[in-house]
Amino acid sequence: MAVVFEARIKMDDLKWYIELQDMTDGRLTNCIDLDDFAKKVQEFGDDYGGNIDEVKWLKDDDVPEQAMDEIRAKMAQHRASIEEETGENVTPIVVEDKQAENNN
């Protein structure tokens, strides 16, 4: 069984939030910021031994681009913090093989 969570960015008046849903059991919670989101993903994931197969990201149509830019910037800061603490890349980096590319 694949463990899939859905994270939907929504607006409440002028403030964004993330609606997190466990697609396996239907649990639903609202996250007020990315720290809250990370905590709740971990709590949900603990029920599956920490093994999460996928987080599907969606956004409502009324979420302005400025809110998305803010979320992207905060996610980048959060990722950098995790990478600094663990010494590992959170997002795999694709390394192109220039020699193979030149042979084609």
N, C-alpha and C positions, 0 to 999 in steps of 0.2 A: 504494500500500500504506500503510495507516494504521499508525503506530507507537504501540502501546499497551503500557503497563506496568501491572502489577497490584501494588499495595502492600497486603499483608495484615498487620494488627496481630495479634501472637500473644503468648502468655505462655510464659516459661521459668521455672518455679518461681514466684517473686514478682516477676520483672522482665519488662517488655514489650520486644519487639523488632519490627522490621518485616521481613517476608519480601518481597523485591522480585523480581518475575519479568518478564522481557521476553517478552511474549506472541507476538512474531514468531519468535524463534529458541529460546525455551524456557530461556534462561539464568536462573539462580536464585541469589540471594545473600541473606544475612542482614545486617541493619543494626542495630547496637547502640543507636543514638540518631539524632536528626534530622540532626545534622551528617554522620554516616556515610551516612545515607539521601541527603542532598543530593549528596554526593560521588559516590555510586554511581549515582544517576540521571544525573548529568552524564557519568560514564564510559560508561554504557550509551547515552545520547543522542548522545555523540560519534560512535558508529558510524553514526548517521543524520544527520550534519551538524548535530546539535543540535535537529533538528526532531522533537519529541515531540507527538503528537496528543492523547494522553489518559493520565492516570494514574488507574486505577480503585482506589478505596479500599474495603477490606473489613476485617472484624475477625472473629476467632474468637469463639464464644459464651462462652468462659471469660474473656474480657478484662473486668475489672471497670470500673465507671464511673469510679472514681478514676484509673485508668490513662488512660482516654480524656480526662478533664479535664486531666491532666498533659500529654498529647500536644497537645491543643488549645491550651493556654497556650504551650507551647514553639513550636508552629507560628505562633502569632500574633506571638511575639517574633521569630522568624526572618523572617517576612514584613515586620515593621516595620523590621528591620535592612536587608533588601534594598531596601525603599522609600526608606529614608534614604540609602543608598549611591547608588542610581540616580536618585533624585528622581522616580520614576514609581510609579504604583499597580500592584502585582502583581495584585490582584484588581480587575476592573472594578467601578466603582461605578455603580449604576443611579440616574439622576437622573430623577425624575418631573416631568412637565410639568403643573404645577398649573393653568395656564390651560386646557389641553385637558381636564383632569379637571373643572374647573368648568363647562365648556360642555356636558357630558353630562348 
